[in-house]
Amino acid sequence: MVPGDSRRPAQAGDFDAITVIVADPAWRRYVPRVEALVMRAAKAAGTVGTIILADDAVVGRLNLLHRGRNKPTNVLTYEHPEPEIILALGVIRREAAAAGRTVARHLAHLVVHGALHLQGLDHHHPGEARHMEMAESRILFGIGVPNPWRRA
């Protein structure tokens, strides 16, 4: 920020600082009112920034460019220059089908997952993973999404 600038960095309470971009219109075929669902999950997780609903090709290119992995992944997060969560429709659809979940519920879970990554949580080690899973479960419960870690 420049001295005298009245703007301030976005904070977790600034829910109007969440932007949802549906880059792949196919999202609307699989998730009714997709923007509202994503906004609700993002608000519940206390995140700000941009959430982009993309296709596998876009996420695959970004994953290769930034992580050296030549395949799409379900969710990518970026902290700089602004917080950003990018989700891949095809990967999420396949994962939801394999787990017996709706695309909407899996999307809500991954928005929360990405938001927690932006807040510094990770899952590289068992203790970290358990902590992150518990946080995801609490947030999802608050918006009526079943615990994704509990077997049906």
SVG drawing of the C-alpha trace seen along z (x, -y; Angstrom):
<svg xmlns="http://www.w3.org/2000/svg" viewBox="-30 -10 39 56">
<polyline fill="none" stroke="black" stroke-width="0.4" points="0.0,0.0 1.0,-3.5 1.1,-6.1 -2.2,-7.9 -4.0,-5.1 -7.3,-4.5 -7.5,-0.9 -6.5,1.9 -5.7,5.5 -8.6,7.9 -9.3,9.6 -11.3,12.8 -14.4,10.8 -14.5,9.1 -16.8,11.5 -17.5,9.1 -13.8,9.6 -14.6,13.1 -15.0,13.3 -16.2,16.5 -15.4,16.9 -17.0,19.7 -14.3,20.1 -15.9,23.4 -19.6,23.0 -20.0,26.8 -19.9,26.3 -23.4,25.0 -24.7,28.3 -23.3,30.3 -23.8,28.0 -27.1,26.0 -26.4,22.4 -22.7,23.1 -21.7,19.5 -23.8,19.5 -22.5,22.8 -18.9,21.8 -19.5,18.4 -21.2,20.2 -18.3,22.6 -15.7,19.8 -17.4,17.6 -17.7,20.5 -14.0,21.2 -13.2,17.5 -11.3,16.9 -11.0,14.0 -9.8,13.8 -10.8,15.3 -12.2,18.8 -12.0,20.0 -14.0,22.9 -12.0,24.1 -11.6,27.3 -8.9,30.0 -6.8,28.5 -6.3,25.1 -5.5,26.7 -3.2,29.3 -1.2,26.5 -1.0,24.6 0.0,27.7 2.8,28.4 4.0,24.8 4.0,24.2 4.4,27.7 6.1,29.7 3.3,32.2 2.0,32.9 -1.6,33.6 -4.6,31.8 -5.3,31.9 -8.6,31.2 -7.6,27.8 -4.7,25.4 -4.1,22.5 -2.0,19.4 -1.3,16.8 0.4,14.1 -0.2,11.6 -3.8,12.2 -5.4,15.3 -6.7,17.6 -8.3,21.1 -8.6,22.9 -10.7,26.0 -10.8,28.6 -14.3,29.8 -13.3,33.2 -11.1,34.2 -13.7,33.2 -16.5,35.1 -14.4,38.3 -13.4,38.1 -17.0,37.4 -18.3,40.4 -15.6,42.7 -16.5,41.6 -20.2,41.8 -20.7,38.1 -22.4,35.4 -20.3,33.0 -21.7,30.1 -20.7,31.7 -17.2,32.5 -16.8,29.0 -17.8,27.5 -15.2,29.7 -12.5,28.7 -13.3,25.0 -12.9,25.3 -9.7,27.4 -8.2,24.7 -9.2,22.0 -7.4,23.8 -4.3,24.1 -4.4,20.4 -4.6,20.1 -1.4,22.1 -2.8,25.6 -1.3,28.6 -1.5,32.4 2.0,33.6 2.4,35.4 -0.2,37.5 -0.7,35.0 -1.1,32.1 -3.5,34.1 -5.7,35.1 -5.8,31.4 -6.8,30.3 -9.4,33.0 -11.0,32.0 -11.1,28.4 -12.7,29.3 -15.3,31.4 -16.2,28.7 -16.6,26.1 -18.6,28.4 -20.9,29.4 -21.7,25.7 -23.0,25.5 -24.8,28.8 -22.3,30.9 -21.6,34.4 -18.1,35.2 -16.1,36.3 -13.8,38.4 -16.5,40.6 -17.3,43.7 -21.1,44.0"/>
</svg>
